[in-house]
Amino acid sequence: MKNAYIVLEGEENASALQEIFPTDQWKGIEILGAKYRSTAISIAGTLMSDRSRPVLLIVDAKSTKPEDIREETQTVEQLLLRCATDEPYKVISAVPSIAALIQEITTTPDRKQHPLLQQINQFLTESLIPVA
């Protein structure tokens, strides 16, 4: 059984993230990609409601303006709210794009320090803490 899901806009983005994702650290994490933004949102919502597992959705930002990014992220979070269970979920808007950030990660000497991987790591760490 999967422990959590990462859903990305762009099938090629999911494949690229799979290549650099620290699977030794995060076993049981499934990375999925969808061709379109709307499909990625739909997949994330379905996983949230059907699987009751933490879901991280990463989409391309539609803007570089912080206020526009914040508004768009909140809109997507509201769309997912109807599918939410007790499990955590998060939306990350990738600026300027997921593909650009993945390219940065591959050229960064210490990949673990890249902000996108830090956000993913933080979400998974907080989401998968065993409840006492």
N, C-alpha and C positions, 0 to 999 in steps of 0.2 A: 504494500500500500504506500502511496505517496504521502510525504509529510507536508508538502506545500507545493504551490505552483507559481511559476513566473510566466506571465503571458506578455508577449511583445507584439507590437504592430510591425508586421514585416516578417515573412517566413525566413528570409535570408538573415535578418537581424537575430532571430532565434538561433539559427545554425551558428552564426558567428559568436554569439554569447556562449553557446554550449562549448565551443572550442576553448574559451578562456575562463570559463566558470570553474572555481575550485571544488571539483567533485569530491576530492579527498576530505575536504572540510564539511561539505554539505551533501550527505547521502540522502536519497529519498526525495530530492527536489526535481520536479519535472519542468522543463523549459519548453514552452509551446509558442508557436508563431502563427499569425493570421495575416493573410494578404492585405486586408483592409482594416482600418481603425475601428469601424463599426463591428466587424467580425471579432476583433480582439476584445472589445468591450463585451460583446455577447458571450464569448467563450469564458471570460473572467466571471461574468454573472452566473453562468450555468455551473461552473466549478464551485463557486461560492455556495449556491443553493443546494446543489446535488451532492457534493463531496464533503462539505463542512470542513474545509481545510483552509489555511491561510493562503491568500492570493495576492500577488504583487503584479500590477498591470503597468507596463511601460509603453508609453505612446510618444510619438513625435510631437514636439511643441509646435503650435500653429503660429507662434510669434516669438520674438525675442524680448518683448516688453514684459517686465516682471508682473505688472498688474494684469495683463492679458493671460499670461501663463497661469497665474494664481486663479483667475476666473475660470479658465478652461479646465484646470485640474479639479476645481470644486464642482463644476458641472458634471464631469465624468464620475466623480465620487458620488454625487447625488443620484446619477443613473444606476450605480451599483448598489446604492443603499437599499433598494427594494429587494435585492437578492441576498442581503447580508444575513449571516447567522451570528453566532457568538464568536466566530473565528475572525481574526483581524484581516484587514485588507488595506492596500495602499495603492495610490496612483502616482506614478512618476512621469512628469512631462520632460522629455529629453530635449535639451537645448544645445546645439541647433537641431540635432537629429540623433536618433539611436545609432545609426550607421557611423556618424561622425564621432560619437563618444566611444564606440567600440574600436574604431580606428585609433583614437587617442590611447586607449587602454593598451593596445598591442604595441605601441611605441613608447610607453612609459616604462622606465627602468624598474620601478616598484609598483606593480599593478595593484597591489592591495591598497595603495594610497589614492587611487583614482576615486573621485567623488561618487561616480555611479556605482562602482563596486562597494564602496563604503555604505551607500544608502541601501543596497541590496543586502549586504551583510548585517546592517543594523536591523532591518525589517525581519530578516530570518531569525536573528538572535533573539529579538524581543518576542517574536511570534511563537517560537518553538521552545520557549522556556517551560520545563515541566512544572505543572501545577502541584503544589504540595498538599 
